[in-house]
Amino acid sequence: MMYQKGGNSYYTPDELGYQDRGMLKWQGFLLSDHNEQMEQEVKDRAFIPPKLKQSKEKRASILADGYHLKREVAIQMSILENGHYPKDFVGYILGVDHEQLFLQTEDGIHTLSIETIRNVSLTTLTKWYE
């Protein structure tokens, strides 16, 4: 519904008596965003059990299989964050250069030091029809 003053000019909402509620109208959006952020923080801080520390040869073998077979790998690092292991890096190996591993994940490309890798495993393939 438009209210015309005259000619090509129209009344503004303020002239018609509309009072903006300011931040009140955004609180519902902010609350849901805050809840999502809090849920994500809880997931990120969840306890990740340590996996068996593999030998360098075993890790190298699995990494080579993941690269050559173009399979997704899950990598647990040896670095502790707040006394816990961070969540695994899951992605595809792009290559290796001078003890650095390049891994493509959903978040982007990560550069990982091969020396700080604790455990590597090929992720299980799920059939699309199951």
Secondary structure in CASP SS format (residue, H / E / C, confidence):
PFRMAT SS
TARGET T0000
AUTHOR 0000-0000-0000
METHOD secondary structure of the structure
MODEL  1
M C 1.00
M C 1.00
Y C 1.00
Q E 1.00
K E 1.00
G E 1.00
G C 1.00
N C 1.00
S E 1.00
Y E 1.00
Y C 1.00
T C 1.00
P C 1.00
D C 1.00
E C 1.00
L C 1.00
G C 1.00
Y C 1.00
Q C 1.00
D C 1.00
R C 1.00
G H 1.00
M H 1.00
L H 1.00
K H 1.00
W H 1.00
Q H 1.00
G H 1.00
F H 1.00
L H 1.00
L H 1.00
S H 1.00
D H 1.00
H H 1.00
N H 1.00
E H 1.00
Q H 1.00
M H 1.00
E H 1.00
Q H 1.00
E H 1.00
V H 1.00
K H 1.00
D H 1.00
R C 1.00
A C 1.00
F C 1.00
I C 1.00
P C 1.00
P C 1.00
K C 1.00
L C 1.00
K C 1.00
Q C 1.00
S C 1.00
K H 1.00
E H 1.00
K H 1.00
R H 1.00
A H 1.00
S H 1.00
I H 1.00
L H 1.00
A H 1.00
D H 1.00
G H 1.00
Y H 1.00
H H 1.00
L C 1.00
K C 1.00
R C 1.00
E C 1.00
V E 1.00
A E 1.00
I E 1.00
Q E 1.00
M E 1.00
S C 1.00
I C 1.00
L C 1.00
E E 1.00
N C 1.00
G C 1.00
H E 1.00
Y C 1.00
P C 1.00
K C 1.00
D C 1.00
F E 1.00
V E 1.00
G E 1.00
Y E 1.00
I E 1.00
L E 1.00
G E 1.00
V E 1.00
D E 1.00
H C 1.00
E C 1.00
Q E 1.00
L E 1.00
F E 1.00
L E 1.00
Q E 1.00
T E 1.00
E C 1.00
D C 1.00
G E 1.00
I E 1.00
H E 1.00
T E 1.00
L E 1.00
S E 1.00
I H 1.00
E H 1.00
T H 1.00
I E 1.00
R E 1.00
N E 1.00
V E 1.00
S E 1.00
L E 1.00
T C 1.00
T C 1.00
L C 1.00
T C 1.00
K C 1.00
W C 1.00
Y C 1.00
E C 1.00
END
